[in-house]
Amino acid sequence: MKSELIKIAGSGSYFPREVTLLAGTDRPTSDVLEPFSAQALAFLDDFSRALRRDRGARQDAEAMALAFWCRRTHMLALKDRYCAAPGRTGRGKIFHLAPANVPMMFVYTWAIGLLAGNAGIVRISERTLQREAVQNVLRIFRELFLQEENAAIRERTSLISYDRSDAVTEQILADCSGRVLWGGDETILHMQQIPMPENAVELTFPDRVSLAVISEEALEKADRETLRNLVHRFYNDTYVMDQNGCSSPQTVIWLKKTASINMASPPGDSLSDAADEQSETGTIRGKWWRMLAQEAEREYGMDGFRAARKLEKAALSAMQTDKIVSIRRFCGNELFVLRLAGLPEDLAAYKGGFGLFFETEAEDMTQIFPSFSDRIQTVVCIGIDPFEQAAAAAQQKAAGALRFVEAGQALQMDTVWDGIDLINALSR
């Protein structure tokens, strides 16, 4: 969906003619600000308020999460982390390649660059622009940039789109002080071949896979309201972005009670609602999956595309590995659970989507650590303390697992991501 307010960069523009300017300026400045400048904090707070007031934006969970993230109290909390030395500034113009599978990431990456003191040139994919929520956000940017008090931020913002072209990208990068690349491994590898000025900084965030670890004992002790709240938070970690976010869990590992029954199903590849209901009636695992499926049935926009992609992923997984011992579904197409015979050598090899999860079990966390790899990003901890698990992983020198968080925090953006402090990396 294209907006009528979009203009094409033309004569006098910093950008080649192939570039479409979506919001901001076509002549971005190289002047820098100090990190967490007053101008940046004021604009982001205004942006947050405008999002929360907008009727269209209020209908989108990702837009509301973005609004919550940009509010002044959160920005000031982030600022308190940094004790910047006098004279520290941004680097200049930073080029951002936003990922297509996380629609609001174009704002987060731009905002973090701005907080570090930089101008931001953000390339947004055509696929991202098809989202109505994205068009609502762009419209709000344009409305705010019409206000004189936001001129300093407008001249530091160029939200753009163009067909894939190395020549166009190279021309833009020629005057940039750095680039931040989000996307698949192949995309990032290709982008890294495009030259930049010698002293430019480069940050890359390639494919990652995440998982959840759930304590059976903790869930069994939880009352109905607590359990419902945990399910809702886990739903937000996963279904809201179709599990496409690199920090959305793909595999659930159950920490078994000492006297728990081994729930592994006999070998097979059947897809059955009835079999599932009979095999897990009364167990906390079955209760968890049923509650999650029921929330998805109420809230998730299951359509033909999502249902077909989920079934395709399940079928391909069953054909490509002998680790899968059962495929179960809940509430029709809302939830598929593929049970693994045991802990795999590499948990990052299993990726679901659209409400398709893998599950397995372990006696304790020490059994899980050897299955980590450098491609594991986030571990959602349910019924166990994330700080304790992070410390244990470090003590065991476990590979990967860059974040341990509670349910509901998997998609929460931070200025430290994949172990990289973006504020410090994008300032000097």
N, C-alpha and C positions, 0 to 999 in steps of 0.2 A: 504494500500500500504506500504510494508516494504522496508526499504532502504538497499542497499548492504553494507553500512558502519556500520551498527549496529553490535555490538559485545556482547557476552554473558559474564556476570560476572563469573569468575571461581576461580582458585586457587589464594589465596592471596587477594581476593576481600573482601571489607567490607560487600558486599551484599550476601544473599543466592544464590545458583545456579539457582533458579527459576526466578531470576531477569534479565531482558534484559536492558543493558545500551544503551541509545539512544544518549547521548552526555555528555561530561564532563569526570569525573573520577569515577572509582569504589572504590576509597579509599579517600573519602572526609575528609578534615581536620576539626578539631574542633577549630582551631585558629580563633580569632575574629578580626574584623576591627572596626574603628570608624564609626559612621553613616555618610553617604555621603562621603565615602573615595575617594581619587583621583583615585585609581584603579577602583572602581566601576563606577565612572562617566565617565572615559575614555573608559572603555569597552562598556558601554551602548551607548555611542555616536558612537563608531566604529560599534556596532551592528545596530544602526539606519541607518548609512550610507550604510552599506552592504545590508540591506533590501531594501533601496530605489534604489540601483544600480541593484538589482537582477531582471531579466526579469520575472521570475515566480512569485516572491513575489509582483511585481507591478500590477499583474492582480487581486489581492485579496484586497478588501477594508479593511478587518480586519487587515491584515498584514501591510497595509500602515498606518492605525490608530495607530498600535503598534509602527511603526517606528517613527511617529510624536511624540508619547508620550515619547520615549526613547531619543530624541535628547537632546543635552547638555543644550540648553537654558531652556528647560522645567525642566530638572533635577536640574539646579541651582535655578530656581524659587521655586521648592519644597524645596530645601535646605534652602532657605531664610526664610521659615516658622519656622524653628527649630533653637533655640539658645541653642545648646547642651552644657551642663556643661563639663569642661575639664575632660577627663578620661571616658566619657560615651562610651560604646562599645556594640557590638552585644552579643548575648547569646551563640552562638555555632552553632551546626547543627540543622536546622529546617526542619521538614517533612511537605510537602505540598501535600494535596489531591486536584488535579485540577478537576473542573467539566467538564463533557463530553459535555454539551450543549453550552459552551462558549469556542470555540477551542483555542483562544489565551490566555486564563486566566492562563495557566501554565507558560507563560513568565511573565505576570504581577505579579503574586504572588511570583515567584522566585525573580524578580527584586526588589520588595519592601523589601523582606527579605534580599537581598544583600545590598540595600541602608541602611538598619538598622544595617549592619555589620556582617551578618550571612552567613554561608554556607547553601545551599539549596538542599534538596533531594526532587524532585518533581515526584510524581507518575502520569503518563499520561495514560488515558484509551485507550483501543484498538479502541474504537469508534472514539476518537479524532484523532488517528493515521491514520484513513482512509482518512483524509482530505489532499489533495495535498498541500494546503497552509501550513499546519503544518509540512509536510515533508520538504518543502522548508526552513522553519525557523530552523528546526533541522539541516539541511545540513549547513546552514550559521553558526550556533553555532559550528559545528564540524570544519569548515574551520577556524574560528577565533581562536579556541582552539589549532590549529596547530602552531600558532604564539607565539614565546617565550615571547613577552611582555604581553601576556594574561595568563601566567602560574598561577598567583595569583588568578585569577577568575576561571580558569579551576579547580583548586584544591578545590574550594568552590562550585562546581556545579556538581550535579548528576541528570540528567533527565532520568527517568527509567520507565519501564512498567513491569507488571506481572499480572497473573491471580489472581482474588480475593482469598486471603489467609490470615486469621487472624494470622497464625503462622509466615508467612513472615513479615507482617506488625509489629508484636510485636517484632520480632528480630531486625528490623531496628530501631524501636522507642526506644529500650533499651538504646541506646547511644545518643539519641537526647535531645536537650534542650527545644523543643517545637514542636507544630504541628499547622498547619493552615488548616482547613477543609472547603471546598466549596462543596455544593451539596444539595440533597434533605434531608428532615427532617429524613427519615428513615436511609439513609446512614450515616448521621452525628451521629445519636443516636447509631447506631451500632459501628461506629469507636470510640466513646467515651468510649465504654466498654473495649477497648484494652488498657492495662496499659502502662504508661510512667514513667520515673523517677519522684520522688516525687516533685521536684522543677521545673519541666518543665511547660512552659506556654502553654495555649490552646486558640486558637481563632476559632470561628465557624461562618459560614455564610450560614444559611439554606435557605429554600424556601422563596421568597418574591414576591410580586406582585406590579406593578406600574401602573400609570394612567396619563392621560393628561387632563388639563383643558384649554378650548379654549374660548376666548371672541368673540362672534358673532360680536359685534360692532367694535372691533379692526380689524377683518378680512374684514369687509365691507368697512372700510376706507383705507385698504391697496391697493396699486396699483398692477398691474398684476405681475410685477417682484418680488415684496416683497412677494406676496402670493406664487408664484412659489418657491421662496427660502425657505419659511417656510415649504411648503409641502415636498421639497427635504430633509430638515433637519429631519422632522418627519419620512420620509421614512427610513433614516439612523438609527433613533432611534429604528425602529421596524423591517422592512423587512430584514435588513442586517443579523440579527441573528435569523430569523424566529420567532421573538418575544420570543425567549427562554431565553434571558438575564433577570435576575430578575429586571433590571431597564428599560426594554422595556415596554411601555404602553400597557395595555390590554383593558382598558375602556377609552372612551372619554366623558367628561362631558362638555356640552355646557353651557356657561354663557349667558343667554338670554338677549336681548335688552329689555328695559322697555316696549316697545310697540310691542315686537315680537309675532308672531303667534305660538301657541302651535303646534309643529310638530308631536305629538304622533300619531302613526298610529292606526287604529282600530284593535281590537284583531284578531289574525290570525297567521298562521305559513307558509304563502306562500313564495316561493323563486322566485322572478321575477325581471328581468331587466326592462321590460316595465313599471311596476307599480312604480318602483323607479324613473325612468326618469320623469314620469308624476307628481308624488307627490312632487318632490323636484326641479323641474325646476325653476331656478331663485333665489333659496335660497342659502345663503352662505354655509350652511351645505352640500347641494347637490354638490355645486361647489367644496368644499374641498374634498369630497370623490371621485368625478370624477377625479380630478387632481391627487390625490394619486393613484387611480387605474391605470391611464394612465402612471404614472411613474413606477409603478410596472410592467405594461405590457411591458415597454421598458427595464427595468433593472433586474427584478426579475426572477430567474430561476425556474419558475413554472413547476413542473413535476408531474407525476402520484401520487407519494407518498405524496407530499405536498397537492395536490388537494384532495386526498382521506382523509388525516388526517384533513384537514380543514372542509370538509363536515361532517365527523364523529363528530368533536367537535361541530359543529353547531347543528346537530341532537341531540346529547346527552344533550346539553344545553337546547334545546327546551323541551326535555322530562323531565328534572330534575328540572325545575323551571317554575312557572307560571308568572314570571316577564317579560318574553319576549313577546312582542306584535307584532313584525314583524321581518322577516329575509330578507335582501335585498342583492343583489349582483351587482357588477359593473365590467364591462369588462370581462364577463364570470366568470372564477374562480379566478381572481386576487384579489378580495376584497369582503368579506362578512361583513355586518354590522347588528348586532342583537340589536334592540332597546328595552330598558327596560322601563317598565311602569312608573318608578320613581326611585328616589335614593334608593338603597337597604340598608339594615342595615349594611352590611359588603361588601365593594367594593372589598376586597381581594378574595371573593368567586368566582369572574368571571375571567376566564383565557382563552384567545384565542390562537392564534398561526397561522403562515403561512399566515398572512393577514386576520385574523378574529378578529373583534373588537366588543365590546359592546359600546352602547352609551346611554346617558340619559342627563338630563338638570337640571339646578338650577338657582335660581335668583341671588345668590351671593355665595361667598366662605363659609360664615358662615353656609349655609345649607349643605355644603359638609363635613365639619369637623366631624360631628357625625358619618359619615359612614366610617371613618378611623379606622384602627386597627393596632396592632403591626406588622402585616404582610405587611403593605403598606410601600414600600421603597422609591420610587421616584415619584414626581409629576412634569411632564413636563408642563411648563406654557407658553401658546401662547397668546400673546396680553395682558398679565398681568405680573406684576413685581414679579419674584420669591422671591426676598428678602423681599418684603412687605408681600407676602403670608406666607413665613416661619415665619416672626414675628407675623403675625396674628394667625397662627396655634399654636405657642408657648403661645401666650396670652390666647387663648381659651383652652389651655392644651389638644390639640388634640392628640390622640394616634397615634403612628407610624409616617409615612411621614418623613423619615429621610433626604430626599434631595428634594429641590425645585430648578429646573434648567430650562434654556431656551431650546427651540427646538434645537436638534442637539447635546445636551450635556448629554443625558440620559446614554449612554454607555461609557462615558469618565471616565476612571479609576482614582482613587485618593488614596492618602496614608491615607485618612480618609474614611472609608467605614462602612456603617450601624452604624454610630456614634462611631466607634472604630478607634483610632489613631494607625495605624499599626506600624509606625516607633517607637513610644514610647513603645508600647506593646512588640515589638520584640527586644528591646535593654534595657540596664540597666546602 
